[in-house]
Amino acid sequence: MAEIQILEKSYPVDLPDKVARKIESTINDMLEKIKEELDTSIMSDILCYGLINFAYLLIQEEQRRAKAVKRLDSMIAKLESTL
């Protein structure tokens, strides 16, 4: 199990490490750009919060895909063993 660190918080995720690092890098880069571009801290906080929620949804979707791939691999292995 990998961990994704966003704004100094770690979130355990059931994803391959390479995928977790890519998500972590992308989200943290976007958060930095938001903070650089916006003058008002309230708008920055709102956008950061929204981005973190989006990241959470993205992580959940990636975890579902990873589980689906594992199930398919298992089914294929069972089918191959019966042939």
C-alpha positions as CSV (number, residue, x, y, z in Angstrom):
1,M,0.0,0.0,0.0
2,A,1.3,3.4,-1.0
3,E,0.8,6.8,0.6
4,I,0.1,10.1,-1.0
5,Q,1.2,13.2,0.8
6,I,-0.8,16.4,0.2
7,L,-0.2,19.6,2.2
8,E,1.9,17.8,4.8
9,K,-0.8,15.1,5.3
10,S,-0.4,11.5,4.3
11,Y,-3.2,9.4,2.9
12,P,-2.8,5.6,2.5
13,V,-4.0,4.4,-0.9
14,D,-4.3,1.0,-2.4
15,L,-2.5,1.9,-5.6
16,P,0.8,1.0,-7.3
17,D,3.5,3.4,-6.0
18,K,4.1,4.8,-9.5
19,V,0.5,5.9,-9.8
20,A,0.4,7.3,-6.3
21,R,3.6,9.4,-6.9
22,K,2.1,10.8,-10.1
23,I,-1.2,11.8,-8.4
24,E,0.8,13.3,-5.5
25,S,3.0,15.3,-7.8
26,T,0.2,16.6,-9.9
27,I,-2.0,17.6,-7.0
28,N,0.9,19.3,-5.1
29,D,2.0,21.2,-8.3
30,M,-1.6,22.4,-8.8
31,L,-1.9,23.5,-5.2
32,E,1.4,25.5,-5.5
33,K,0.2,27.2,-8.7
34,I,-3.1,28.2,-7.0
35,K,-1.3,29.7,-4.0
36,E,1.1,31.6,-6.4
37,E,-1.7,33.0,-8.6
38,L,-4.3,34.0,-6.1
39,D,-4.0,37.1,-3.9
40,T,-6.8,36.4,-1.5
41,S,-6.3,33.6,0.9
42,I,-10.0,32.8,1.1
43,M,-10.2,32.0,-2.7
44,S,-7.0,30.1,-2.5
45,D,-8.3,28.0,0.5
46,I,-11.5,27.3,-1.3
47,L,-9.8,26.2,-4.5
48,C,-7.3,24.1,-2.5
49,Y,-10.1,22.4,-0.7
50,G,-11.9,21.6,-3.9
51,L,-8.7,20.3,-5.5
52,I,-8.1,18.0,-2.5
53,N,-11.7,16.7,-2.8
54,F,-11.1,16.1,-6.5
55,A,-7.8,14.2,-5.7
56,Y,-9.7,12.1,-3.2
57,L,-12.3,11.1,-5.9
58,L,-9.5,10.4,-8.4
59,I,-7.7,8.2,-5.8
60,Q,-11.0,6.3,-5.2
61,E,-11.5,5.7,-8.9
62,E,-7.9,4.5,-9.4
63,Q,-8.4,2.1,-6.5
64,R,-11.6,0.8,-8.1
65,R,-9.7,0.3,-11.3
66,A,-6.8,-1.5,-9.6
67,K,-9.3,-3.9,-7.8
68,A,-11.1,-4.5,-11.1
69,V,-7.8,-5.4,-12.9
70,K,-6.9,-7.8,-10.0
71,R,-10.3,-9.5,-10.3
72,L,-10.0,-9.8,-14.1
73,D,-6.5,-11.2,-13.7
74,S,-7.8,-13.7,-11.2
75,M,-10.7,-14.7,-13.5
76,I,-8.4,-15.1,-16.5
77,A,-6.0,-17.3,-14.4
78,K,-9.0,-19.5,-13.4
79,L,-10.2,-19.7,-17.0
80,E,-6.7,-20.6,-18.2
81,S,-6.3,-23.3,-15.6
82,T,-9.6,-24.9,-16.6
83,L,-8.7,-25.0,-20.3
